[in-house]
C-alpha cells in the first residue's frame, strides 16, 4: 500500500480533532472558573481533584494503550475505540457541566466523580486517535503533512472556545452562566459524536502485509519495559510535560489575571483571540519552518516564544499597564510557540515509536501515544493544582476586589512560573533528546558502536 495519505483522510482526521478539542478545550480553559465561580467549589478542592484524577490516569492511560494495541477487529484497532470513547465522553461532558445543579456535600462528591470519569472516558477516545498516525503512513514527510491537519483544526477549536466561549455561554444561558455552560456542553457533545463517526468512515489504517508475522499481544507488564528501555521517550516526557504545564498555567490563570490583576475582564477574549490566531499560524507554518531550520532548533524556538511572551507582560506592567497592543503581542508570542510545539511533539512521538521498536523489538503505537494523552492531562492537572493552591495561598476571593498582595501573586503565577517551566523544557530537550531528524536504525547502531568503543578505550 502507498505511504501517501489522501486529502480525504487528512480532512476527515482534522475534522475529528475539531470535534475532539471542542470537547476538551472548555475543560482546560473554563473548568476551574466554572467550578469556583459558577458551581461554588473552593479553589483548593478543585486543584486537589485535578491532581488526584491524573494520578489515576498514570495507570489507566497506559492500560488503555495496551488494550488498543491488543485489539483485533475488522475495523482495525483504533476506530472502534474512537467511537466508543467519544460516545461515553460526550455523555460525561454534559454531566460535568451539570455540577452547578448540586449543593452542599453532594456538590463536592459529584464534581470529583464527574471530573475523574471525564478523564477516564476521554482516554478511551484520545489514545487511539493519536496512535493512528504511525499506522497511516511510514513516511516521516507524510506524517509531518498529516499532523498539520489535526493540529490546525484543534487550534481552531481552542481559538473559538477561548475567544468566544464566555460570550456563547452568556447567549445560550440568557445571562445565567450555569445554564449557558450546560447548553454549550450539549451542543459540543453532538458535534463531537458526528466527528467520531466521520473518522470511523474515512480514516483507515494501513493493512499489515500478507506475509507479516502475527503480532504478540501486550500485557501491562510490557508497558514498564516499553517505557523503561526507551530513553528518548523519557526525554520527550520531561520536555513536553514541563512545556505543557507552563502553557496550561497561563491558560488557567489568564481569566483571573485579566479580571483581577489588570481589572479588565474584556482583555481576556482579546488575548485569547490573538493567541488563537498565532497558534493556528504556528501549526500552519510548521512544515515550512521544519524544512528551513535545523530540526534540533525547533523545540528551543517553541519554548523561547512563550518566554518572550512573559517578558512582554512583565515590561507592560512597568511601562503601559493593561495595554491592549502589548497584551496581543504577548498572546501571539506564547501561542505561536505552542502551535509549533504541538505539531512537533506529535512527529517526535511517531519517531519515538520507531526508536522503541528498535530498542525493544516490539512496535507499540498506542502504549507510547498514551503517554501524550497522559502528559496533556497531567499537565492540565498540575497546572490546575497550582492554580487552585496558588489562588488560595495568595488570598483570592471570587467576585470581589483583590488586595495588592493577591494581585502581585497573580502576576507572578501568570508571568514568572510559566517562564521558569519553559526554560526547563528547553534545557531538557537540548540536553537529552537526540532524534532530531527522525529515527535512523543504521545511525543508531553506529552511535552505539562508537559509545562502546569510547568506553573500551577509557578502560
Secondary structure, DSSP 8 states (H G I E B T S, - for coil): --S---HHHHHHHHHHHHHHHHHHHHHHHHHHHIIIIIS---HHHHHHHHHHHHHHHHHHHHHHHHHHHT---TTTTTHHHHHHHHHHHHHHHHHHTTGGG--HHHHHHHHHHHHHHHHHHHHHHHHHHHHHHHHH-S-HHHHHHHHHHHHHHHHHHHHHHHHHHHHHHHHHTTT-HHHHHHHHHHHHHHHHHHHHHHHHHH-------TT--------HHHHHHHHHT-HHHHHHHHHHHHHHHHHHHHHHHHHHIIIIISS-THHHHHHHHHHHHHHHHHHHHHHHHHHHS-GGGHHHHHHHHHHHHHHHHHHHHHHSTT-HHHHHHHHHHHHHHHHHHHHHHHHHHHHHHHHHHHHHS---HHHHHHHHHHHHHHHHHHHHHHHHHHHHHTT--TTS---HHHHHHHHIIIIIHHHHHHHHHHHHHHHH---TT---HHHHHHHHHHHHHHHHHH-
